[in-house]
Amino acid sequence: MRILLAYQSSVFVMFALLIGSALCQSHPPATIAFASDVSGDWEIYLTDTTGKQPTNLTRNPAADYYPTWAPDGTQIAFFSRRDGNHEIYVMQADGTDQRRLTHHPTTDKAPAWAPDGKRIAFTSNRNGHFDIYLLHLNNGEVIHLTDNPFEDEAPAWAPDGNTVVFHSKRELNWDIYVVNVNSRVEQRLTHQPLMDTYPAWAPDGKRIVYAAMHQEVEFADFDLYIMDAIDGGNKQALTDTPTDEAVPAWAPDGNTIAFQFEKDGRWVIHLMRADGTDRRELINNGAWAAQPKWFSSSDALPIAPSALQIQRWGKIRAP
């Protein structure tokens, strides 16, 4: 009963905060896709920056993760175990027409849609270790982009479509690298003894936000940092909390960052300004919520059209 009362109280507080936030917003709400296991398995959901009731897009008994938007906002790619191993899938933005894009017995994961809409970068271990690959959507051709005996993971595109940023363990420590997709020339952007992970490029192409652990901070957990995209210079901390922040994503207008935050032993989703100020909670559903990705436009999509199935957030798994 105490847990139930505490949960009901937290829902009331969250509702009040979201209403207040919505009233104070100077811009129209923007749409965000994310992954959550609130229904009992991991699914892809849509919400918006006012915290509108999320909509379950995938509704599949297998786990679905890591949404990424097509540049025109009409489709979402993700990866799923629904065919026995992790593969890349795509669906319309309303959850219809879900279909498989990759067909390989190893793991294909972490898709990132190119700005030209014609390619998807993803991570795969089809060569014996995790590298970055490119899938050409017009003919299904898969290009092996990086080739290193250590793991290369979590690709994200530069706005110009010529460069991919990723994290890699190639120096026996996770650091941030970029690779030119035409010349395949690589450049290392971070050089510190603890982990730098999950980079995301700013819409203006000038900065990269990422999650990092640093020895000089008190708790040495994951915080969010920002750096210059050209050479990794001018690194600055955006967060400093005793628990982890990770998997950041830029809003299309470059003013806001969404990310997952460790709270009460699970992930919830927070928003903040790109300078680290005005932080607020967006999704805390009593389960795990992670991997937020913004709709490619600053406009909002309708969250609950008739074709979609709405997950009622009151029906939450018992902890």
N, C-alpha and C positions, 0 to 999 in steps of 0.2 A: 504494500500500500504506500509506503514511504517513497518507493521508486516511482510508482504511478503518479503520486502527487507532485513529486519533483519534476517528472517529465511534463505533466500538465502545466506546471508553473513555468517551465522553460519555454514551452510552446507559446504561452501567453506573452511572455517577455519578448520572444523572437518575433511574434506577430506584431506587437506594438512597435518594435524597432524597425521592422520592415515597412510598416505603414508610414512611420515618421520619415524614414529614408526616402520612400517614394514621393512623399509630399515635398521633400527638399530638393529632389533631383531637378537640375536645370536642363537636362537633355532627355529625350525620349528613352524609354527602356530599351536595352539591347538584349539579344537572345544569346544564351549560353548553353552548349551541350556539355554533359558530364556523365561519368559512370558512377553507379551506386549499386550496392547489394541490398537495398531496403526491402525488396520483394522476396528475398531469400536466395537469389543468385544475382550476379552482376549483369546489369542492363544499361543501355544508353538512354538518357533522359534529356528533355529540354526544359529550361526555365528562362526567366529574364532577370534583369538587374533589380527589379522590384521584389524578387522572391516569389513570383507567381507560382501557383501549384504546379510542380513538375509533371511532365507527360512522359510516359514510358514508350519509347519508340521501338525497341527491339522485341520484347516479349518472347524470349526464347529460353528454354530450360538450360541451355549451356551458357557459359560465361561470355559476356561481350564487354570489351574494354576500349578505351583510348580513342574517342571520336576525333575526327578531323574534317573540316568543312571544305567542300569544293569552293573555288573562288567566287562563283556566281551564287552560292548559297542554296543551290537546288538539291545537293546530295551531301551525304555524310559517309565517310569511310571509317572503318573500325577494324579491330581484330577480334576473333572469336574461336572458341574450341568446339563449335557445334558440329564439326565433321571429324572429331577425334583428335585433332591437333590444331595448334594456332595457325590460322590463315587470315588473310586480309579480305574483308567484305565491304560492300557498298550498299547504300539504300537511299531512297528519296528522303528529303528533309522531313517528310511527314511519316516516315517509318515504313512506307510501302516499297515493294520491289527489292527485297533484300536478296543479294546474290553474291557469290564468291568470286574473287578476283585472282587469287593465287592458288596454285595447286602443286604442293610440294610436301613430301612426308616429314620434313623438319619444321622448325618454328619460323613463321613469318609474323611480325608484330610491329607495333608502334608506327602506324602510317602517318605520313605528312604530305598533304596535297600541295603540288607546285602552284605558284602564282599564275602560270599559263593554263592551268586546268587540264593539262595533257599528261602529266606524270604524277606518280606517287612515290615518294621516298619511303623506305621501310627498313627494318632491321631483320636479318635472317641469319641462321647458322647453317644454311644449306651447303656451305663449303667447309664445315667442321668447326667453325668459330663464328661469332656474331660479327657481321659486317653491315655496311650500308648498301642497299640496292635501290635501283630505280625501276619502276614498272611503267611502261608506256601503255597508256590506256587505249590507244587506237588499234593496237595489234597484239597486246599482251606480252610484248617482249620485255624480258627482265635483264637489266644491265648491272653487273657487279661493279659498284663504284669505289669502295675502299677494300683493301685486302691486307689485313694485318693479323698476326697470330693471336693477338689479344682482342678483347671485345670492343667493338664500335657500336654504339646504340643511340636511340632517341633522336633521330634527325629532325631538323627544322629548317625551313627555307628562308633565304634572304628575300626581301621584297622584289628584287630584280630577277629572281629565278635562276641566277648563275652560280650561286653558292649555297651549300648546305652546312649547317653547324650541327655538331653532335658531341656526345661525351664518349671518352675512350679510356681503356685501362692499359694502353700500350706501353706506358712507362711504369707499370706495376702500381699505378695510382690513377684514379679517375680524374681526367682533365678535359677541358673544352678545346675542340679542334674545329677548323673549317676546311672544306674541300671545294675546289672549283669543279663543277660538274662537267665542264668541257675539257680542261687541261688535266684534271685530277691532281693538281698541285694542292698540297695540304699545308696548313699553318696551325701551330699550337698557340692558343690564346691564354691559357692559365698555367702557372708553374708554382704550385704550393703543395706542401706535404700531405694535406688532407683532401677530401673529395670535392670536386666541382662537377655538377651534373645538371641535366635537364635544361639546356639552353633554349631560349626563344628570342627571335629577332624582333626588334621594334619595327612598327610600320614605316618609319622614316628611314630605315636601313642603317642608322647611325649607332645604335646601341643593342646590346644583348643582355637580357636578364637571365639569371641562372640560380641554382641552389648550391650552396657551398658550406663546408665545415672549415672553421679556422681555429688554429691553436690559441690565438691571442684573445679570443673571447672566452667568457667565463664558463659556458656550458658546452662548447664545441659541438653543438647540434647543427642541423641544417638551417641556415638562414638564406634569405634572398639577397643577391648582389646584382649590381649592374656594372657594365664595362663598355668601353668603346669597341665597336665591331671591327674597326679597321686593323687594330693591333692588340686588343685586350687591355689597353691602358685605361687609366682613370677609374679604377675599380672602387666602388662605393657600396657599403651595406645599406639595404633598404629595410631590413627587419633585424631585431635582436631580441629574441624570446627564448625561454628555457626549453621549448619543444620545437619540433621540426616544421619548416615551411618548404614546399617543393612543388615541382611541375608548374611553373608560372606560365601564364598566357597573356599576351597583350590584347587590349581592346583595339578595334580597327582605327579609332581616332588617336591612339597612342597615349591617351590620358590616364588609363586605368589598367591595372593588372589583376587578373584572377589567379588564384593558386589554392593548393590544398594545404591544410594546416592540421597538425596533430593535436587533438583535443580529447581528453578522457580515453586515451588508448585507441583512438580511431581517427580517420581523416574526415574533416569537414571542409567546406569551401568558403574562402574569404575573398573580399575585394579590397583594393586600396588604390590610391593615386600612384602614378608612376614614380613619384618622389618618396613613396613610403608613408605618406600621411593619409588621414581620413579612412582608416581601416575599419571594415565592418564585416560581420558574418552574413553570408548569403544562404548557404545550405547547411543545416544541422538537423538531420532527419532521424536521429537515434540509431543509425546504421553507419556504413562507410560511404563517403561521397568524395570523389577524386577526379583528377584529369580534366579540369574545365577547359573548354575551347569556345572562343567567341564566334558567332555568326560573322561572316566575312564583311558584312555591311554594318554600319552603326545603327541601322534600323532594326526594329524588332519583327520577328515572325509571329504569326498567331500561335499561341501555345496549345490550344485545345480545339482544333478543328474536328469535325465530326468523324473523320477517318481515323483519329488517334484514340488509343486506349489510355485512360488516365489512371495512374497508380494512386490510390488513396493513401496519403501519408499517415493517416491514423492507424492503419493496419501495419504496424511495425513489428518486426521480429522481437521476441523477448530477448533481453541481453543474456 
